[in-house]
């Protein structure tokens, strides 16, 4: 999926949503949230999807690792407050999944990210077939 196809999404268009509370320690000298923290926000959304206690996407002895991350910064985020994180699965392969995510503050999209994650065997540290729970995500989870 190209960024152009998703760049104008609103939070409501994402099938999975999470949030993070902004900390004063997240800010930099300019008074806005440091760009490095944006990766932590998308991690929150990704982890809540992958390790959802109701429907985890991993199976015993497997994990997901990032192999590609493309983060587009679109606007400043300012402390105090919260951010909302939207996550959608845009592609499911044999051993990998592609996610598209948005970070929002007060309804405005501040960043988007496209991430490819690969399922690995914890023992061998090599790619392994996605668990059935990940391969059979309902259509409502995909975009």
Contact map, one row per residue, 1 for C-alpha under 8 A:
11101100000000000000000000000000000000000000000000000000000000000000000000000000000000000110000000000000000000000000000000000000000000000000000
11111100000000000000000000000000000000000000000000000000000000000000000000000000000000000000000000000000000000000000000000000000000000000000000
11111110000000000000000000000000000000000000000000000000000000000000000000000000000000000000000000000000000000000100000000000000000000000000000
01111110000000000000000000000000000000000000000000000000000000000000000000000000000000000000000000000000000000000000000000000000000000000000000
11111111000000000000000000000000000000000000000000000000000000000000000000000000000000000000000000000000000000000000000000000000000000000000000
11111111100000000000000000000000000000000000000000000000000000000000000000000000000000000000000000000000000000000000000000000000000000000000000
00111111100000000000000000000000000000000000000000000000000000000000000000000000000000000000000000000000000000010000000000000000000000000000000
00001111110000000000000000000000000000000000000000000000000000000000000000000000000000000000000000000000000000000000000000000000000000000000000
00000111111011000000000000000000000000000000000000000000000000000000000000000000000000000000000000000100000000000000000000000000000000000000000
00000001111111000000000000000000000000000000000000000000000000000000000000000000000000000000000000000000001010000000000000000000000000000000000
00000000111111001000000000000000000000000000000000000000000000000000000000000000000111000000000000000101001000000000000000000000000000000000000
00000000011111100000000000000000000000000000000000000000000000000000000000000000000000000000000000000000000000000000000000000000000000000000000
00000000111111100000000000000000000000000000000000000000000000000000000000000000000000000000000000000000000000000000000000000000000000000000000
00000000111111111000000000000000000000000000000000000000000000000000000000000000000001110000000000001000000000000000000000000000000000000000000
00000000000111111000000000000000000000000000000000000000000000000000000000000000000001110000000000000000000000000000000000000000000000000001110
00000000000001111100000000000000000000000000100010000000000000000000000000000000000001110000000000000000000000000000000000000000000000000000100
00000000001001111110000000000000000000000000100000000000000000000000000000000000000111100000000000000000000000000000000000000000000000000000000
00000000000000011111000000000000000000000001100100000000000000000000000000000000000111000000000000000000000000000000000000000000000000000000000
00000000000000001111100000000000000000001001100000000000000000000000000000000000011110000000000000000000000000000000000000000000000000000000000
00000000000000000111110000000000000000001001000000000000000000000000000000000000011110000000000000000000000000000000000000000000000000000000000
00000000000000000011111000000000000000000000000000000000000000000000000000000000111000000000000000000000000000000000000000000000000000000000000
00000000000000000001111101000000000000000000000000000000000000000000000000000011111000000000000000000000000000000000000000000000000000000000000
00000000000000000000111111100000000000000000000000000000000000000000000000000011000000000000000000000000000000000000000000000000000000000000000
00000000000000000000011111100000000000000000000000000000000000000000000000000011000000000000000000000000000000000000000000000000000000000000000
00000000000000000000001111110000000000000000000000000000000000000000000000000000000000000000000000000000000000000000000000000000000000000000000
00000000000000000000011111110000110010000000000000000000000000000000000000000000000000000000000000000000000000000000000000000000000000000000000
00000000000000000000001111111111110000000000000000000000000000000000000000000110000000000000000000000000000000000000000000000000000000000000000
00000000000000000000000011111111110000000000000000000000000000000000000000000000000000000000000000000000000000000000000000000000000000000000000
00000000000000000000000000111111000000000000000000000000000000000000000000000000000000000000000000000000000000000000000000000000000000000000000
00000000000000000000000000111111000000000000000000000000000000000000000000000000000000000000000000000000000000000000000000000000000000000000000
00000000000000000000000000111111100000000000000000000000000000000000000000000110000000000000000000000000000000000000000000000000000000000000000
00000000000000000000000000111111110000000000000000000000000000000000000000011110000000000000000000000000000000000000000000000000000000000000000
00000000000000000000000001110011111010000000000000000000000000000000000000011110000000000000000000000000000000000000000000000000000000000000000
00000000000000000000000001110001111111000000000000000000000000000000000000000000000000000000000000000000000000000000000000000000000000000000000
00000000000000000000000000000000111111100000000000000000000000000000000010000000000000000000000000000000000000000000000000000000000000000000000
00000000000000000000000000000000011111110000000000000000000000000000000000000000000000000000000000000000000000000000000000000000000000000000000
00000000000000000000000001000000111111111000000000000000000000000000000000000000000000000000000000000000000000000000000000000000000000000000000
00000000000000000000000000000000011111111100000000000000000000000000000000000000000000000000000000000010000000100000000000000000000000000000000
00000000000000000000000000000000001111111110000000000000000000000000001000000000000000000000000000000000000000000000000000000000000000000000000
00000000000000000000000000000000000111111111000000000000000000000000000000000000000000000000000000000000000000000000000000000000000000000000000
00000000000000000011000000000000000011111111100000000000000000000000000000000000001010000000000000000010000000000000000000000000000000000000000
00000000000000000000000000000000000001111111110000000000000000000000000000000000000010000000000000001110000000001000000000000000000000000000000
00000000000000000000000000000000000000111111111000000000000000000000000000000000000000000000000000000000000000000000000000000000000000000000000
00000000000000000111000000000000000000011111111100000000000000000000000000000000000010000000000000000000000000000000000000000000000000000000000
00000000000000011110000000000000000000001111111110000000000000000000000000000000000011100000000000001000000000000000000000000000000000000000000
00000000000000000000000000000000000000000111111111000000000000000000000000000000000000100000000000000000000000000000000000000000000000000000000
00000000000000000000000000000000000000000011111111110000000000000000000000000000000000000000000000000000000000000000000000000000000000000000000
00000000000000000100000000000000000000000001111111110000000000000000000000000000000000000000000000000000000000000000000000000000000000000000000
00000000000000010000000000000000000000000000111111110001100000000000000000000000000000100000000000000000000000000000000000000000000000000000000
00000000000000000000000000000000000000000000011111110001110000000000000000000000000000000000000000000000000000000000000000000000000000000000000
00000000000000000000000000000000000000000000001111111011110000000000000000000000000000000000000000000000000000000000000000000000000000000000000
00000000000000000000000000000000000000000000001111111111100000000000000000000000000000000000000000000000000000000000000000000000000000000000000
00000000000000000000000000000000000000000000000000111111000000000000000000000000000000000000000000000000000000000000000000000000000000000000000
00000000000000000000000000000000000000000000000000011111000000000000000000000000000000000000000000000000000000000000000000000000000000000000000
00000000000000000000000000000000000000000000000000111111100000000000000000000000000000000000000000000000000000000000000000000000000010000000000
00000000000000000000000000000000000000000000000011111111111000000000000000000000000000000000000000000000000000000000000000000000000010000000000
00000000000000000000000000000000000000000000000011110011111000000000000000000000000000000000000000000000000000000000000000000000001011000000000
00000000000000000000000000000000000000000000000001100001111101110000000000000000000000000000000000000000000000000000000000000000011011000000000
00000000000000000000000000000000000000000000000000000001111111000000000000000000000000000000000000000000000000000000000000000000001000000000000
00000000000000000000000000000000000000000000000000000000011111000000000000000000000000000000000000000000000000000000000000000000000000000000000
00000000000000000000000000000000000000000000000000000000001111100000000000000000000000000000000000000000000000000000000011100000000000000000000
00000000000000000000000000000000000000000000000000000000011111110000000000000000000000000000000000000000000000000000001111000000000000000000000
00000000000000000000000000000000000000000000000000000000010011111000000000000000000000000000000000000000000000000000001111000000000000000000000
00000000000000000000000000000000000000000000000000000000010001111100000000000000000000000000000000000000000000000000111100000000000000000000000
00000000000000000000000000000000000000000000000000000000000000111110000000000000000000000000000000000000000000000000111100000000000000000000000
00000000000000000000000000000000000000000000000000000000000000011111100000000000000000000000000000000000000000000011110000000000000000000000000
00000000000000000000000000000000000000000000000000000000000000001111100000000000000000000000000000000000000000000011110000000000000000000000000
00000000000000000000000000000000000000000000000000000000000000000111110000000000000000000000000000000000000000000111100000000000000000000000000
00000000000000000000000000000000000000000000000000000000000000000111111000000000000000000000000000000000000000001111000000000000000000000000000
00000000000000000000000000000000000000000000000000000000000000000001111100000000000000000000000000000000000000001110000000000000000000000000000
00000000000000000000000000000000000000100000000000000000000000000000111110000000000000000000000000000000000000111100000000000000000000000000000
00000000000000000000000000000000000000000000000000000000000000000000011111000000000000000000000000000000000000111000000000000000000000000000000
00000000000000000000000000000000001000000000000000000000000000000000001111100000000000000000000000000000000001110000000000000000000000000000000
00000000000000000000000000000000000000000000000000000000000000000000000111110000000000000000000000000000000011110000000000000000000000000000000
00000000000000000000000000000000000000000000000000000000000000000000000011111000000000000000000000000000000011100000000000000000000000000000000
00000000000000000000000000000001100000000000000000000000000000000000000001111100000000000000000000000000000001000000000000000000000000000000000
00000000000000000000000000000001100000000000000000000000000000000000000000111110000000000000000000000000100001000000000000000000000000000000000
00000000000000000000000000100011100000000000000000000000000000000000000000011111100000000000000000000000000000000000000000000000000000000000000
00000000000000000000011100100011100000000000000000000000000000000000000000001111100000000000000000000000000000000000000000000000000000000000000
00000000000000000000011100000000000000000000000000000000000000000000000000000111110000000000000000000000000000000000000000000000000000000000000
00000000000000000000110000000000000000000000000000000000000000000000000000000111111000000000000000000000000000000000000000000000000000000000000
00000000000000000011110000000000000000000000000000000000000000000000000000000001111100000000000000000000100000000000000000000000000000000000000
00000000000000000011110000000000000000001000000000000000000000000000000000000000111110000000000000000011110000000000000000000000000000000000000
00000000001000001111000000000000000000000000000000000000000000000000000000000000011111000000000000000011100000000000000000000000000000000000000
00000000001000001111000000000000000000001101100000000000000000000000000000000000001111100000000000001111000000000000000000000000000000000000000
00000000001001111100000000000000000000000000100000000000000000000000000000000000000111110000000000001110000000000000000000000000000000000000000
00000000000001111000000000000000000000000000110010000000000000000000000000000000000011111000000000111100000000000000000000000000000000000000000
00000000000001110000000000000000000000000000000000000000000000000000000000000000000001111100000000111000000000000000000000000000000000000000111
00000000000000000000000000000000000000000000000000000000000000000000000000000000000000111111000011110000000000000000000000000000000000000000111
10000000000000000000000000000000000000000000000000000000000000000000000000000000000000011111000011110000000000000000000000000000000000000000011
10000000000000000000000000000000000000000000000000000000000000000000000000000000000000001111100011100000000000000000000000000000000000000000010
00000000000000000000000000000000000000000000000000000000000000000000000000000000000000001111110111000000000000000000000000000000000001100000000
00000000000000000000000000000000000000000000000000000000000000000000000000000000000000000011111110000000000000000000000000000000010000100000000
00000000000000000000000000000000000000000000000000000000000000000000000000000000000000000001111100000000000000000000000000000000110000100000000
00000000000000000000000000000000000000000000000000000000000000000000000000000000000000000000111110000000000000000000011100000011110000000000000
00000000000000000000000000000000000000000000000000000000000000000000000000000000000000000001111111000000000000000001111000000000010000000000000
00000000000000000000000000000000000000000000000000000000000000000000000000000000000000001111101111100000000000000001110000000000000000000000000
00000000000000000000000000000000000000000000000000000000000000000000000000000000000000001111000111110000000000000111100000000000000000000000000
00000000000000000000000000000000000000000000000000000000000000000000000000000000000000111110000011111000000000001111100000000000000000000000000
00000000000000000000000000000000000000000000000000000000000000000000000000000000000000111100000001111100000000011110000000000000000000000000000
00000000000001000000000000000000000000000100100000000000000000000000000000000000000011110000000000111110000000011100000000000000000000000000000
00000000101000000000000000000000000000000100000000000000000000000000000000000000000011100000000000011111000011111000000000000000000000000000000
00000000000000000000000000000000000001001100000000000000000000000000000000000000001111000000000000001111100011110000000000000000000000000000000
00000000001000000000000000000000000000000000000000000000000000000000000000000000001110000000000000000111111111100000000000000000000000000000000
00000000000000000000000000000000000000000000000000000000000000000000000000001000011100000000000000000011111111000000000000000000000000000000000
00000000000000000000000000000000000000000000000000000000000000000000000000000000001000000000000000000001111100000000000000000000000000000000000
00000000011000000000000000000000000000000000000000000000000000000000000000000000000000000000000000000001111110000000000000000000000000000000000
00000000000000000000000000000000000000000000000000000000000000000000000000000000000000000000000000000001111111000000000000000000000000000000000
00000000010000000000000000000000000000000000000000000000000000000000000001100000000000000000000000000111101111110000000000000000000000000000000
00000000000000000000000000000000000000000000000000000000000000000000000011111000000000000000000000000111100111110000000000000000000000000000000
00000000000000000000000000000000000001000000000000000000000000000000001111100000000000000000000000000111000011111000000000000000000000000000000
00000010000000000000000000000000000000000000000000000000000000000000001111000000000000000000000000011110000011111100000000000000000000000000000
00000000000000000000000000000000000000000100000000000000000000000000111100000000000000000000000000111100000000111110000000000000000000000000000
00100000000000000000000000000000000000000000000000000000000000000001111000000000000000000000000001111000000000011111000000000000000000000000000
00000000000000000000000000000000000000000000000000000000000000000111110000000000000000000000000001110000000000001111100000000000000000000000000
00000000000000000000000000000000000000000000000000000000000000000111100000000000000000000000000111100000000000000111110000000000000000000000000
00000000000000000000000000000000000000000000000000000000000000011111000000000000000000000000000111100000000000000011111000000000000000000000000
00000000000000000000000000000000000000000000000000000000000000011110000000000000000000000000001110000000000000000001111100000010000000000000000
00000000000000000000000000000000000000000000000000000000000001111000000000000000000000000000001100000000000000000000111110000011110000000000000
00000000000000000000000000000000000000000000000000000000000001111000000000000000000000000000001000000000000000000000011111011111000000000000000
00000000000000000000000000000000000000000000000000000000000011100000000000000000000000000000000000000000000000000000001111111111000000000000000
00000000000000000000000000000000000000000000000000000000000011100000000000000000000000000000000000000000000000000000000111111100000000000000000
00000000000000000000000000000000000000000000000000000000000010000000000000000000000000000000000000000000000000000000000011111000000000000000000
00000000000000000000000000000000000000000000000000000000000000000000000000000000000000000000000000000000000000000000000111111100000000000000000
00000000000000000000000000000000000000000000000000000000000000000000000000000000000000000000000000000000000000000000000111111110000000000000000
00000000000000000000000000000000000000000000000000000000000000000000000000000000000000000000000000000000000000000000000111011111000000000000000
00000000000000000000000000000000000000000000000000000000000000000000000000000000000000000000001000000000000000000000011110001111100000000000000
00000000000000000000000000000000000000000000000000000000000000000000000000000000000000000000001000000000000000000000001110000111110000000000000
00000000000000000000000000000000000000000000000000000000000000000000000000000000000000000000011000000000000000000000001000000011111000000000000
00000000000000000000000000000000000000000000000000000000010000000000000000000000000000000000111100000000000000000000001000000001111101100000000
00000000000000000000000000000000000000000000000000000000111000000000000000000000000000000000000000000000000000000000000000000000111111100000000
00000000000000000000000000000000000000000000000000000000000000000000000000000000000000000000000000000000000000000000000000000000011111110000000
00000000000000000000000000000000000000000000000000000011110000000000000000000000000000000000000000000000000000000000000000000000001111111000000
00000000000000000000000000000000000000000000000000000000110000000000000000000000000000000001000000000000000000000000000000000000011111111000000
00000000000000000000000000000000000000000000000000000000000000000000000000000000000000000001110000000000000000000000000000000000011111111000000
00000000000000000000000000000000000000000000000000000000000000000000000000000000000000000000000000000000000000000000000000000000000111111100000
00000000000000000000000000000000000000000000000000000000000000000000000000000000000000000000000000000000000000000000000000000000000011111110110
00000000000000000000000000000000000000000000000000000000000000000000000000000000000000000000000000000000000000000000000000000000000000011111110
00000000000000000000000000000000000000000000000000000000000000000000000000000000000000000000000000000000000000000000000000000000000000001111111
00000000000000100000000000000000000000000000000000000000000000000000000000000000000000000000000000000000000000000000000000000000000000000111111
00000000000000110000000000000000000000000000000000000000000000000000000000000000000000011000000000000000000000000000000000000000000000001111111
00000000000000100000000000000000000000000000000000000000000000000000000000000000000000011110000000000000000000000000000000000000000000001111111
00000000000000000000000000000000000000000000000000000000000000000000000000000000000000011100000000000000000000000000000000000000000000000011111
